[in-house]
Amino acid sequence: MSNSYKMTAKTFFGFEELLAKELRDLGAERVKIGNRIVSFYGDLGFMYKANLCLRTALKILKPIGDKRIRNDKDLYNFVKSIDWEQYMDARDTFAIYATVHSTVFKHSQFVSLKTKDAIVDKFREDKGERPDVDTQYPDLTINIHIQEDMCTISLDSSGGSLHHRGYRTATNIAPINEVLAAGILLHSGWRGQSNFMDPMCGSGTLAIEAAMIACNIPANLNRKEFAFEKWLDWDMDLFEKIEEVSLKKVRDFNYKIYASDKAPSAVRKAKENIINANLSDFITVKEDNFFESIKQTEGPLHMVFNPPYGERLQQLNIEEFYGQIGDALKQGYPGTNAWFITSNLEGLKFVGLRPSRKIKVFNGKLEGRLVKYEMYEGSKKAKFNKKEEE
């Protein structure tokens, strides 16, 4: 890849390996895993492709400088030393977001203010005019990251978090983040190899992300805009070419995705979002209570769902609720790999089944577990006895 430079993709805890694999599959060079980040090398076209196609990335940052700093004066001088005219002119607007993990710098707001002063002063001295701050719709979003005494300045190529896919206009109570949904699905081994079911679908996010993975549809195809579209080097022809090539890699999906929820309002919202994502051909949505219905699909089934948790569980009897999940899986879903995410670790004890996998994840600030239950046809014991006879 000619004209390659280093970039950083931010992600959730526990998704770093998934993101690294996605990057390698897309063609990134020198992929390196960090804590909630993955760094890699690529050119301008690859930056566009990463924003368009990555499912488990929250942001793609382009570092433009790093330096060891000991105090606020060092920070000011470092920011001022950057040639900002490469990235914006004096009539543009900008916003600064700082992340600070340091004993020297305690407040991200202070770091943002110092950075703003340095940029403004630089333009005033060189041009006699200054760019303005606009936190809502900036022409350039600048990211400052300080880890102890190492300061990295990056340009945010994404803008709003990449979980804003663009298809979700209707949400239910506590909807699952789209990047979290995609990461859960990839962790579960979902690639579109069977029928799929989400029996507690809420506003339909897991079902939509499952269909996009199965069909290899670029994750952010429906997104309205990316921050790089306002950059001075924005190349619309190149972006359209990359979008066209990515769409040629979309594949057929020969199974069905079933989504259901017992709440009529959730079903309405899910249908609306599925229409927005142009995925109505792949996803069937209906009003249904998971605890009262049994499997109506043929062949193996891959199930992933996000049961109510936290505040939503306060109206529920935890022991009874999780017990019902276990009963429904045992009685209605033989031959199914069932995965669900929960932040109620106590509740897992009442499922009455032993999970074959447990993966630590975070849903917002809540620590949770993604658990897998393998539901065998007949009893597990019978299955192994049969294997031995063979």
C-alpha positions in Angstrom: 0.0 0.0 0.0 1.7 3.2 -1.1 1.5 6.4 1.0 0.6 4.3 4.0 0.4 5.9 7.4 -0.4 4.8 10.9 -4.0 4.8 12.2 -5.8 3.7 15.3 -9.2 2.1 15.6 -11.0 2.4 18.9 -13.3 -0.5 20.1 -14.9 -2.0 23.3 -13.1 -4.1 25.8 -12.8 -7.7 24.6 -13.4 -6.8 21.0 -9.7 -6.1 20.1 -9.0 -9.5 18.5 -12.2 -9.3 16.5 -11.3 -5.9 15.2 -7.7 -7.0 14.4 -9.1 -9.8 12.3 -11.5 -7.5 10.5 -8.6 -5.1 9.7 -6.4 -7.9 8.4 -9.3 -9.3 6.3 -9.8 -5.8 4.8 -6.1 -5.6 3.9 -4.6 -3.5 6.7 -0.8 -3.6 7.3 1.1 -3.9 10.5 -1.9 -4.6 12.7 -1.1 -4.3 16.4 -3.5 -4.9 19.3 -3.7 -2.5 22.4 -6.2 -1.9 25.2 -9.5 -1.1 23.5 -7.6 0.0 20.4 -6.0 -1.6 17.4 -3.3 0.3 15.4 -2.6 -0.4 11.7 -1.2 1.1 8.6 -3.1 2.0 5.4 -3.5 4.8 2.8 -6.3 7.3 2.3 -8.5 4.8 0.5 -8.0 2.3 3.3 -9.1 4.9 5.8 -12.3 5.4 3.9 -12.8 1.6 3.6 -12.2 1.1 7.4 -14.9 3.6 8.3 -17.3 2.1 5.8 -16.8 -1.6 6.5 -15.5 -2.2 10.0 -18.2 -3.6 12.3 -16.4 -3.5 15.7 -14.7 -0.1 15.4 -16.1 2.9 17.2 -13.7 5.4 15.6 -10.8 5.6 13.2 -8.2 8.1 14.3 -5.3 9.4 12.2 -2.3 10.4 14.5 -0.4 13.5 13.3 2.1 13.8 16.1 3.3 12.5 19.4 5.7 13.8 22.0 6.6 13.4 25.7 5.4 16.4 27.7 6.0 17.3 31.3 3.6 20.2 31.9 1.0 22.5 30.3 3.7 24.7 28.6 5.1 21.6 26.9 1.6 20.7 25.7 0.9 24.2 24.4 4.2 24.4 22.5 3.7 20.9 21.1 0.3 21.7 19.7 1.5 25.0 18.3 4.3 23.3 16.5 1.9 21.3 14.3 1.3 22.7 10.8 -2.4 23.1 11.2 -2.8 24.7 7.8 -2.4 21.2 6.3 -5.7 20.2 7.9 -7.9 23.3 8.0 -7.9 27.0 7.2 -8.7 30.0 9.4 -12.4 30.0 8.3 -13.0 26.4 9.4 -14.5 25.3 12.7 -13.0 22.7 15.0 -13.7 20.6 18.1 -11.3 19.0 20.6 -11.8 15.8 22.6 -9.2 14.8 25.2 -8.6 11.5 26.9 -6.2 11.8 29.9 -4.6 9.0 31.9 -1.8 10.9 33.7 -0.5 12.0 37.1 0.6 15.3 35.5 -2.7 16.2 33.8 -5.8 15.6 35.8 -8.5 17.2 33.8 -9.4 16.5 30.1 -11.3 19.9 30.0 -8.1 21.7 30.8 -6.1 19.8 28.2 -8.8 20.7 25.6 -8.6 24.4 26.5 -4.8 24.5 26.3 -5.0 22.8 22.9 -7.6 25.2 21.6 -5.5 28.2 22.8 -2.4 26.9 21.0 -4.3 26.3 17.7 -6.0 29.7 17.8 -2.8 31.5 18.7 -0.9 29.8 15.8 -3.5 30.9 13.3 -3.7 34.5 14.7 0.1 34.8 14.4 0.4 33.3 10.9 -2.8 34.5 9.3 -4.2 37.3 11.4 -7.5 35.5 11.8 -8.6 32.4 13.8 -10.8 29.4 13.4 -13.8 29.0 15.7 -14.8 26.2 18.0 -18.0 24.3 17.0 -18.7 21.2 19.1 -21.9 20.3 17.1 -20.8 20.3 13.5 -17.0 21.0 13.3 -15.0 20.9 10.0 -12.2 19.2 11.9 -12.4 17.0 15.1 -9.1 16.7 17.0 -8.4 14.0 19.5 -5.8 14.5 22.2 -4.7 11.4 24.1 -2.3 11.7 27.1 -0.9 8.5 28.6 1.3 9.5 31.6 3.8 11.9 29.8 3.1 10.7 26.2 0.8 13.0 24.2 -0.7 11.9 20.9 -2.6 14.3 18.6 -4.9 12.7 16.1 -7.6 13.7 13.6 -10.9 11.9 14.1 -11.8 10.6 10.6 -15.2 9.2 11.7 -16.9 12.1 13.5 -19.8 10.7 15.5 -19.2 7.1 16.9 -19.4 4.5 14.2 -22.1 2.7 16.1 -24.4 5.3 14.6 -25.0 3.2 11.5 -27.8 5.3 10.1 -30.6 2.7 10.0 -31.9 3.1 13.5 -34.5 5.9 13.9 -36.7 4.0 16.4 -35.4 2.7 19.6 -36.8 0.7 22.5 -35.9 1.0 26.2 -32.1 0.6 26.6 -31.3 -0.4 23.0 -28.1 -2.4 22.4 -25.2 -0.4 20.8 -24.7 -1.5 17.2 -21.0 -2.1 17.6 -21.6 -4.1 20.7 -24.3 -6.1 18.8 -21.9 -6.8 15.9 -19.1 -7.9 18.3 -21.4 -10.2 20.2 -22.4 -11.8 16.9 -18.8 -12.3 15.7 -17.8 -13.7 19.2 -20.7 -16.2 18.8 -19.2 -17.5 15.5 -22.1 -16.1 13.4 -21.2 -15.9 9.8 -24.6 -16.7 8.1 -24.3 -20.5 8.2 -27.8 -21.4 9.4 -31.1 -19.9 10.4 -30.8 -17.2 13.0 -33.2 -16.1 15.8 -33.4 -13.2 18.3 -36.4 -14.0 20.6 -36.1 -10.7 22.5 -35.4 -8.4 19.6 -36.3 -5.0 21.1 -35.7 -2.5 18.2 -34.1 -5.1 16.0 -30.4 -4.3 16.2 -29.0 -7.8 16.7 -31.2 -9.1 13.8 -30.1 -6.3 11.5 -26.4 -6.7 12.3 -26.8 -10.5 11.8 -28.2 -9.9 8.3 -25.4 -7.5 7.4 -22.8 -10.0 8.5 -24.5 -12.8 6.7 -24.7 -10.8 3.5 -21.3 -9.1 3.9 -23.0 -5.7 3.6 -20.6 -2.8 4.7 -21.5 -1.9 8.3 -21.9 1.8 7.7 -23.5 1.8 4.3 -26.5 3.6 5.7 -24.5 6.2 7.6 -25.3 9.8 6.6 -21.7 11.2 6.8 -18.1 10.7 8.0 -15.9 13.4 9.4 -13.3 12.9 6.6 -15.8 14.3 4.1 -15.0 17.8 5.4 -11.2 17.3 5.3 -9.1 19.4 2.9 -7.9 16.2 1.1 -11.5 14.7 0.7 -11.6 12.6 -2.5 -15.2 11.9 -3.3 -14.3 9.8 -6.5 -12.0 7.6 -4.5 -14.7 7.1 -1.7 -17.4 6.2 -4.3 -15.0 3.7 -6.0 -14.3 2.0 -2.6 -18.1 1.9 -1.8 -18.7 0.3 -5.3 -16.0 -2.3 -4.8 -17.3 -3.1 -1.3 -20.8 -3.6 -2.6 -19.6 -6.1 -5.1 -18.5 -8.3 -2.2 -22.1 -8.6 -0.9 -23.2 -12.2 -0.9 -26.4 -14.2 -1.0 -27.9 -15.5 2.3 -30.0 -18.7 1.9 -31.4 -18.9 5.4 -33.9 -16.9 7.4 -33.5 -14.5 10.3 -36.3 -14.5 12.8 -36.8 -11.7 15.3 -39.6 -11.6 17.9 -40.6 -9.7 21.0 -43.6 -9.8 23.3 -44.0 -6.0 23.2 -46.0 -4.7 20.2 -44.1 -1.4 20.4 -40.8 -3.2 20.1 -42.0 -5.1 17.1 -43.2 -1.9 15.4 -39.8 -0.2 16.0 -37.9 -3.3 14.8 -39.9 -3.4 11.5 -39.2 0.3 10.9 -35.5 -0.1 11.4 -35.3 -3.2 9.2 -37.0 -1.2 6.4 -34.5 1.6 6.9 -31.7 -0.9 6.6 -33.3 -2.4 3.4 -33.2 -5.9 5.0 -36.9 -6.8 4.9 -36.2 -9.7 2.5 -34.0 -11.4 5.1 -35.6 -10.7 8.5 -39.1 -11.9 9.6 -40.4 -10.0 12.7 -43.4 -11.1 14.8 -45.0 -10.4 18.2 -44.3 -13.5 20.3 -43.5 -14.5 23.9 -40.3 -16.6 23.9 -41.4 -18.4 27.1 -44.7 -19.5 25.5 -43.7 -20.5 22.0 -41.5 -23.3 20.8 -39.1 -23.7 17.8 -40.9 -23.5 14.5 -37.8 -23.5 12.2 -36.3 -26.4 10.4 -32.6 -27.4 10.8 -29.9 -26.0 13.1 -30.5 -22.6 14.6 -28.1 -19.9 15.8 -29.7 -17.9 18.6 -28.4 -14.6 20.0 -30.4 -12.3 22.3 -30.1 -9.5 24.9 -32.6 -10.2 27.7 -33.8 -7.3 29.9 -31.2 -6.3 32.5 -30.5 -3.6 35.1 -33.4 -1.2 35.6 -35.6 -3.2 33.2 -35.2 -6.2 35.5 -36.5 -4.4 38.6 -40.1 -5.3 37.6 -39.1 -9.0 37.2 -38.4 -11.9 39.5 -34.8 -12.7 38.5 -34.9 -16.3 39.6 -38.1 -16.9 37.7 -37.1 -15.0 34.6 -33.7 -16.7 34.1 -35.3 -20.0 35.0 -37.8 -19.5 32.2 -35.0 -18.8 29.8 -33.4 -22.2 30.7 -36.8 -24.0 30.4 -37.6 -22.4 27.0 -34.2 -23.4 25.6 -34.4 -27.0 27.0 -38.0 -27.7 25.9 -38.2 -25.7 22.6 -34.8 -25.5 21.0 -32.9 -28.8 20.6 -30.0 -28.5 18.1 -29.5 -24.8 18.9 -26.4 -22.8 19.8 -27.9 -20.2 22.1 -26.0 -17.1 23.2 -27.1 -14.2 25.3 -25.5 -11.2 27.1 -26.3 -10.3 30.7 -25.0 -8.0 33.3 -26.9 -9.9 36.0 -24.3 -12.5 36.9 -26.5 -13.7 39.8 -29.3 -14.5 37.3 -27.1 -16.9 35.4 -27.3 -19.3 38.3 -31.0 -19.8 37.8 -30.8 -20.8 34.1 -30.3 -24.4 35.1 -27.9 -25.1 32.3 -24.1 -25.1 32.2 -22.7 -22.6 29.7 -20.0 -23.9 27.4 -18.5 -20.4 26.9 -18.4 -17.3 29.0 -16.9 -14.1 27.6 -16.4 -10.9 29.6 -18.0 -7.9 27.9 -19.2 -4.4 28.9 -22.6 -3.0 28.0 -22.0 0.7 28.6 -20.5 0.9 32.1 -22.1 -2.4 33.1 -19.8 -5.4 33.2 -21.5 -8.4 31.8 -21.0 -11.9 30.3 -21.7 -13.3 26.9 -22.7 -16.9 27.5 -23.2 -19.8 25.2 -25.5 -22.8 25.8 -25.3 -25.8 23.4 -28.7 -27.4 23.3 -28.3 -31.0 22.1 -31.0 -33.1 20.3 -32.1 -35.5 23.1 -30.0 -35.6 26.2 -26.2 -34.7 26.2 -25.6 -38.2 27.7 -27.5 -39.9 24.9 -25.5 -37.9 22.3 -22.1 -39.0 23.8 -23.3 -42.7 24.1 -24.3 -42.6 20.4 -20.8 -41.2 19.5 -19.1 -44.0 21.5 -21.3 -46.7 19.7 -20.2 -45.3 16.3 
